Amino acid sequence: MTKQKILGRLKRLGLKVQRLQFPVNRAPDPPYVIYLTDEDVRGDDTTINRLKNVGLSLELYTDRLPDEALEERIESLVLYDVPYRKNQVPIESENMVQTAYELEFVEKLKGATING
C-alpha cells in the first residue's frame, strides 16, 4: 500500500482532499478531507531497498451530522485493504463533525547502492 494510492482512491470518490489545511478563508463547503502524515525511513545509504513506516490520518469533515453513507463509501472503496482506527468528534464551534481514520503501513523504497 502507498499513501498516493489511498489519496487517489479518495479523489476518485469526488472528495476535495488537501494536506494539512486549506488556505485561510478558502476552505470548501463540507464534505472534504484533510490528511496528515508521519513517516519514518529505515535503512542506510548502502541499502538497495529501504522501508518507510507511514502513519496517515484522514480527517473527513461533514456538515452538522456524520454522513454514514459517505463513511461507508470511504471504508468500502478506499480503505477496504488497509487496517484503520476510526474516531468521531463534533466540532460545535464550526457546526461540523470530524471523522478521523488513522492508518499505519509500510512502503518499500528503492534506493541505489552507494560504494565509496
C-alpha positions as CSV (number, residue, x, y, z in Angstrom):
1,M,0.0,0.0,0.0
2,T,1.1,3.6,-0.6
3,K,-0.1,7.0,0.6
4,Q,-0.5,8.0,-3.1
5,K,-2.8,5.1,-3.8
6,I,-5.1,5.9,-0.8
7,L,-5.2,9.6,-1.7
8,G,-6.0,8.7,-5.3
9,R,-8.9,6.5,-4.2
10,L,-10.3,9.3,-2.1
11,K,-10.1,11.8,-5.0
12,R,-12.0,9.3,-7.3
13,L,-14.9,9.5,-4.8
14,G,-15.1,13.2,-5.8
15,L,-13.9,14.4,-2.4
16,K,-11.9,17.6,-2.0
17,V,-8.6,16.5,-0.5
18,Q,-5.9,18.8,1.0
19,R,-2.7,18.2,3.0
20,L,-2.6,19.9,6.4
21,Q,-5.3,22.6,5.8
22,F,-7.0,24.6,3.1
23,P,-5.7,28.2,2.6
24,V,-7.1,30.7,5.2
25,N,-10.7,31.7,4.4
26,R,-10.8,29.3,1.3
27,A,-12.0,26.1,2.8
28,P,-14.7,24.5,0.7
29,D,-18.1,23.5,1.9
30,P,-18.1,20.1,3.5
31,P,-17.7,17.2,2.9
32,Y,-13.9,17.4,2.5
33,V,-10.8,15.5,3.7
34,I,-7.7,16.9,5.3
35,Y,-4.7,14.5,5.6
36,L,-1.6,14.4,7.8
37,T,1.4,12.1,7.6
38,D,4.1,10.9,9.8
39,E,6.9,9.0,8.1
40,D,10.0,7.1,9.4
41,V,12.5,5.7,6.9
42,R,14.6,2.7,7.9
43,G,17.8,1.6,6.3
44,D,21.0,3.4,5.3
45,D,22.5,4.7,2.1
46,T,24.1,1.3,1.2
47,T,20.7,-0.5,1.3
48,I,19.2,-1.3,-2.0
49,N,15.7,-1.4,-0.6
50,R,14.7,0.7,2.3
51,L,11.4,0.7,4.3
52,K,9.2,3.7,5.1
53,N,6.8,3.4,8.0
54,V,3.9,5.6,7.2
55,G,1.3,7.0,9.6
56,L,-1.6,8.6,7.7
57,S,-4.5,10.4,9.2
58,L,-7.5,11.1,7.0
59,E,-9.9,13.6,8.6
60,L,-13.4,13.7,7.0
61,Y,-15.3,16.9,7.8
62,T,-19.1,16.9,7.3
63,D,-21.8,19.5,7.9
64,R,-23.7,19.2,11.2
65,L,-24.0,15.4,11.4
66,P,-22.0,12.3,10.5
67,D,-22.5,11.2,6.9
68,E,-22.9,7.5,7.3
69,A,-23.3,6.8,3.6
70,L,-20.1,8.7,2.8
71,E,-18.3,6.9,5.6
72,E,-19.4,3.5,4.2
73,R,-18.1,4.5,0.7
74,I,-14.8,5.5,2.2
75,E,-14.5,2.3,4.2
76,S,-15.5,0.0,1.3
77,L,-13.9,1.8,-1.7
78,V,-10.8,3.5,-0.2
79,L,-9.8,1.6,3.0
80,Y,-11.0,-1.9,2.1
81,D,-7.5,-3.4,2.2
82,V,-5.9,-1.3,5.0
83,P,-6.4,-1.7,8.7
84,Y,-7.5,1.6,10.4
85,R,-8.8,3.1,13.6
86,K,-11.9,5.4,13.4
87,N,-12.9,8.2,15.7
88,Q,-15.6,10.8,15.5
89,V,-15.9,14.1,17.3
90,P,-18.3,17.1,16.9
91,I,-16.8,20.5,16.3
92,E,-19.5,22.6,17.8
93,S,-17.9,26.0,17.0
94,E,-17.9,25.1,13.3
95,N,-21.2,23.1,13.3
96,M,-19.3,20.2,11.8
97,V,-18.3,16.6,12.6
98,Q,-14.8,15.2,12.1
99,T,-14.5,11.5,11.4
100,A,-10.8,10.6,11.6
101,Y,-9.3,7.4,10.1
102,E,-5.8,6.5,11.4
103,L,-3.8,4.2,9.2
104,E,-0.3,2.7,9.6
105,F,1.5,0.8,6.8
106,V,5.0,0.2,5.3
107,E,6.1,1.4,1.9
108,K,9.1,-0.2,0.3
109,L,11.5,2.3,-1.2
110,K,14.0,1.5,-3.8
111,G,17.4,3.1,-3.5
112,A,20.8,2.8,-5.2
113,T,23.7,1.0,-3.7
114,I,26.4,3.5,-3.0
115,N,30.0,2.3,-2.8
116,G,32.5,4.8,-1.8
